[in-house]
Amino acid sequence: MCSCGEKLRHPGHDGSASHSPQGADLYEVLGVDRSASADDLRAAYRQRARETHPDAGGAPGEFQAVQAAWEVLGDEERRRRYDRSGTTHRAGAQSRSVPDIVDVSVIVAVRRLVSAGFAPRLMLVPPPHDQLVGIVVGQSPAPGGQHVVGAMVDVVIAGSDAGVILTGVKRDAQRVGEDLKDSAVASAASAVRSAQTFTKWLLRLVTIVVAMAVVIATSIIVGVYRPLVGLAILLLGSAIVVLWVQRSSKRRRTQQPDAGTSLRVR
């Protein structure tokens, strides 16, 4: 993330002896040099818009400053007009009245200044109340004064710390979402295990029924000719099926704790 936002939020932070606000010109708001190409400007604007968007935890005032900078620098004619301003001027250069930009949005303020031939320099200050966020609350020079065309005009924008709150809310929401995702995964795994258990139980039941059916059918067929042999087959076959069921159940009970232990170890 570029440090251009710091110059907006903390004018004069560079430690200079002067305590007058420094602010940031439109190129500094986007974090690019004046020689930046149109593609570089577009990429910088998109990055700064993502960084300063209120939904991403940015301050609304700073986000609107980024929009205002892009409205000027993203248009070739407006950019040329802006580039001609904000520089050292010759003696006798044309003078104009500085427009009144207080109590309007930063986008409207920048548009008025550039149209009048002045170079806006933006800075953020804490707002007296939330309704002023993104609104121009001060300017220097004062409106109505005659100044050389191309002169810098400081635009003081009411910023906001609401972005910090939104960042916390977004972080908490992300944490809750991750917890819900983990819970959903655990529920899905539990459902899969239940389905597997039911399938195994059903297969065992079908196997038992089929085995008993085979024993009964065999004993009936043999019993027609040899009743005693048929009865013996029925008793022996039933005993074998019962023994198989008991051993299978015992084996399943001994495997379940082992599976649980292996899961805990992993």
C-alpha positions as CSV (number, residue, x, y, z in Angstrom):
1,M,0.0,0.0,0.0
2,C,1.5,3.4,-0.9
3,S,2.0,6.1,1.7
4,C,0.1,8.7,-0.3
5,G,-2.9,8.4,2.1
6,E,-0.6,9.5,5.0
7,K,0.0,12.8,3.3
8,L,-3.7,13.3,3.0
9,R,-4.5,12.3,6.5
10,H,-1.5,14.0,8.2
11,P,-0.6,17.1,6.3
12,G,2.9,18.5,7.2
13,H,4.0,15.1,8.5
14,D,7.4,15.3,6.7
15,G,8.9,17.0,9.7
16,S,9.6,20.4,8.0
17,A,10.1,23.4,10.2
18,S,6.9,25.0,8.9
19,H,3.7,23.9,10.6
20,S,1.5,25.0,7.6
21,P,-0.3,22.1,6.0
22,Q,1.4,20.6,3.0
23,G,-1.5,18.4,1.6
24,A,-1.2,16.3,-1.5
25,D,-1.6,17.2,-5.1
26,L,-3.8,14.9,-7.3
27,Y,-0.8,12.8,-8.5
28,E,0.2,12.2,-4.9
29,V,-3.4,11.3,-4.0
30,L,-3.1,8.4,-6.5
31,G,0.5,7.7,-5.6
32,V,2.1,8.3,-9.0
33,D,4.6,10.7,-10.6
34,R,3.5,13.5,-13.0
35,S,5.2,11.5,-15.8
36,A,2.9,8.5,-15.3
37,S,1.2,7.1,-18.4
38,A,-2.6,6.8,-18.8
39,D,-2.3,3.0,-18.0
40,D,-0.2,3.7,-14.9
41,L,-2.8,6.2,-13.7
42,R,-5.6,3.8,-14.3
43,A,-3.8,1.0,-12.4
44,A,-3.0,3.3,-9.6
45,Y,-6.5,4.6,-9.3
46,R,-7.9,1.1,-9.1
47,Q,-5.4,0.1,-6.4
48,R,-6.1,3.3,-4.4
49,A,-9.9,2.9,-4.8
50,R,-9.6,-0.6,-3.4
51,E,-7.4,0.5,-0.5
52,T,-9.6,3.5,0.5
53,H,-13.0,2.1,-0.1
54,P,-15.1,2.2,3.1
55,D,-16.0,-1.5,2.7
56,A,-12.3,-2.3,2.9
57,G,-11.8,-0.2,6.0
58,G,-10.9,3.1,4.3
59,A,-12.0,6.6,5.3
60,P,-14.9,7.9,3.2
61,G,-13.2,11.3,2.8
62,E,-10.0,9.8,1.4
63,F,-12.0,7.5,-0.9
64,Q,-13.8,10.6,-2.4
65,A,-10.4,12.4,-2.7
66,V,-9.2,9.5,-4.8
67,Q,-12.3,9.7,-7.0
68,A,-11.8,13.4,-7.4
69,A,-8.2,12.9,-8.4
70,W,-9.1,10.3,-11.0
71,E,-11.9,12.5,-12.5
72,V,-9.3,15.1,-13.4
73,L,-6.2,12.9,-14.2
74,G,-8.2,10.3,-16.0
75,D,-9.4,12.8,-18.6
76,E,-6.7,14.0,-21.0
77,E,-7.9,17.6,-21.4
78,R,-8.5,18.0,-17.7
79,R,-5.1,16.5,-16.9
80,R,-3.4,18.9,-19.4
81,R,-5.2,21.9,-17.8
82,Y,-4.2,20.6,-14.3
83,D,-0.5,20.1,-15.4
84,R,-0.4,23.7,-16.5
85,S,-1.4,24.9,-13.0
86,G,0.4,24.5,-9.8
87,T,3.8,25.7,-11.2
88,T,5.9,28.9,-10.9
89,H,4.3,31.6,-13.1
90,R,5.7,34.5,-14.9
91,A,5.2,38.0,-13.7
92,G,2.1,39.6,-15.1
93,A,0.4,36.3,-15.6
94,Q,-3.4,36.3,-15.7
95,S,-5.3,36.4,-12.3
96,R,-8.7,35.0,-11.5
97,S,-11.0,34.9,-8.6
98,V,-10.8,31.7,-6.5
99,P,-14.1,29.9,-6.5
100,D,-16.0,29.1,-3.3
101,I,-15.7,25.3,-2.7
102,V,-16.7,25.1,1.0
103,D,-19.7,22.9,1.8
104,V,-19.6,20.9,-1.4
105,S,-18.3,17.4,-2.1
106,V,-14.6,17.0,-2.9
107,I,-15.4,15.9,-6.4
108,V,-17.4,19.1,-7.1
109,A,-14.7,21.2,-5.4
110,V,-11.9,19.8,-7.6
111,R,-14.0,20.2,-10.7
112,R,-14.6,23.9,-9.9
113,L,-10.9,24.6,-9.2
114,V,-9.6,22.9,-12.3
115,S,-12.2,24.5,-14.5
116,A,-11.1,27.9,-13.1
117,G,-7.4,27.1,-13.7
118,F,-6.3,26.4,-10.2
119,A,-4.5,23.3,-8.8
120,P,-6.3,21.6,-5.9
121,R,-4.2,20.2,-3.1
122,L,-6.1,17.9,-0.9
123,M,-5.9,17.1,2.9
124,L,-8.1,15.3,5.4
125,V,-9.1,16.5,8.9
126,P,-11.4,14.9,11.5
127,P,-15.0,15.9,10.9
128,P,-17.0,17.6,13.7
129,H,-19.8,15.1,12.9
130,D,-20.4,12.3,10.5
131,Q,-22.7,14.2,8.2
132,L,-19.7,16.3,7.0
133,V,-17.6,13.3,5.9
134,G,-16.5,13.8,2.3
135,I,-17.4,17.5,2.4
136,V,-15.0,20.4,1.9
137,V,-14.9,22.3,5.3
138,G,-12.1,24.7,4.4
139,Q,-10.0,26.2,1.7
140,S,-6.9,28.4,1.3
141,P,-6.8,31.0,-0.3
142,A,-10.2,32.2,0.7
143,P,-12.9,32.4,-2.0
144,G,-13.2,35.6,-4.0
145,G,-9.6,36.6,-3.8
146,Q,-7.6,37.3,-7.0
147,H,-4.8,34.8,-7.5
148,V,-2.6,33.9,-10.4
149,V,-4.0,31.2,-12.7
150,G,-2.4,27.9,-11.9
151,A,-1.9,28.7,-8.2
152,M,-2.4,25.9,-5.6
153,V,-5.6,26.0,-3.6
154,D,-5.7,23.9,-0.4
155,V,-8.9,21.8,-0.1
156,V,-9.6,20.7,3.4
157,I,-11.9,17.6,3.5
158,A,-13.7,16.2,6.5
159,G,-12.4,12.6,6.8
160,S,-13.5,9.8,9.1
161,D,-12.2,7.2,11.4
162,A,-15.2,5.0,10.6
163,G,-12.9,2.9,8.4
164,V,-11.2,1.5,11.5
165,I,-14.5,0.3,12.8
166,L,-15.4,-1.2,9.5
167,T,-12.1,-3.0,9.4
168,G,-12.9,-4.6,12.8
169,V,-16.4,-5.5,11.8
170,K,-15.1,-7.1,8.6
171,R,-12.4,-9.0,10.5
172,D,-15.0,-10.3,13.0
173,A,-17.3,-11.2,10.2
174,Q,-14.5,-13.1,8.4
175,R,-13.8,-15.0,11.6
176,V,-17.4,-15.9,12.1
177,G,-17.6,-17.0,8.4
178,E,-14.5,-19.3,8.9
179,D,-16.1,-20.8,12.1
180,L,-19.3,-21.4,10.1
181,K,-17.3,-23.0,7.3
182,D,-15.5,-25.3,9.8
183,S,-18.8,-26.2,11.4
184,A,-20.3,-27.0,7.9
185,V,-17.3,-29.1,7.0
186,A,-17.6,-31.0,10.3
187,S,-21.4,-31.5,9.8
188,A,-20.8,-32.8,6.3
189,A,-18.1,-35.2,7.5
190,S,-20.5,-36.4,10.3
191,A,-23.2,-36.9,7.7
192,V,-20.8,-38.9,5.5
193,R,-19.8,-41.1,8.4
194,S,-23.5,-41.7,9.3
195,A,-24.3,-42.6,5.7
196,Q,-21.3,-45.0,5.6
197,T,-22.4,-46.6,8.9
198,F,-25.9,-47.0,7.7
199,T,-24.7,-48.5,4.4
200,K,-22.5,-51.0,6.3
201,W,-25.3,-52.0,8.6
202,L,-27.7,-52.5,5.6
203,L,-25.2,-54.6,3.8
204,R,-24.7,-56.8,6.9
205,L,-28.5,-57.2,7.3
206,V,-28.8,-58.2,3.7
207,T,-26.0,-60.6,4.0
208,I,-27.6,-62.2,7.1
209,V,-31.0,-62.5,5.4
210,V,-29.5,-64.0,2.3
211,A,-27.4,-66.5,4.3
212,M,-30.4,-67.6,6.4
213,A,-32.5,-67.9,3.2
214,V,-29.9,-70.2,1.7
215,V,-29.7,-72.3,4.8
216,I,-33.5,-72.6,5.1
217,A,-33.9,-73.3,1.4
218,T,-31.2,-76.0,1.5
219,S,-32.7,-77.6,4.6
220,I,-36.2,-77.7,3.0
221,I,-34.9,-79.3,-0.2
222,V,-32.8,-81.9,1.6
223,G,-35.6,-82.4,4.2
224,V,-38.0,-83.6,1.6
225,Y,-35.9,-86.7,1.0
226,R,-33.9,-86.8,4.3
227,P,-35.9,-85.0,7.1
228,L,-33.2,-85.5,9.8
229,V,-30.4,-84.3,7.5
230,G,-32.5,-81.3,6.5
231,L,-33.0,-80.4,10.2
232,A,-29.3,-80.8,10.9
233,I,-28.5,-78.5,8.0
234,L,-31.0,-75.9,9.4
235,L,-29.5,-76.0,12.9
236,L,-25.9,-76.1,11.7
237,G,-26.4,-73.3,9.2
238,S,-28.2,-71.1,11.7
239,A,-25.4,-71.6,14.2
240,I,-22.8,-70.7,11.6
241,V,-24.7,-67.5,10.7
242,V,-25.1,-66.5,14.4
243,L,-21.4,-67.1,15.1
244,W,-20.4,-65.0,12.1
245,V,-22.7,-62.1,13.2
246,Q,-21.2,-62.2,16.7
247,R,-17.6,-62.3,15.5
248,S,-18.3,-59.5,13.0
249,S,-19.9,-57.3,15.8
250,K,-16.9,-57.9,18.1
251,R,-14.4,-57.0,15.4
252,R,-16.3,-53.7,14.7
253,R,-16.3,-52.7,18.3
254,T,-12.5,-53.3,18.6
255,Q,-11.8,-51.2,15.4
256,Q,-13.8,-48.1,16.4
257,P,-11.6,-47.1,19.4
258,D,-8.5,-47.6,17.1
259,A,-10.0,-45.3,14.5
260,G,-10.8,-42.6,17.1
261,T,-7.3,-42.8,18.4
262,S,-5.8,-42.4,15.0
263,L,-7.9,-39.4,14.4
264,R,-6.8,-37.8,17.6
265,V,-3.2,-38.5,16.8
266,R,-3.4,-36.8,13.4
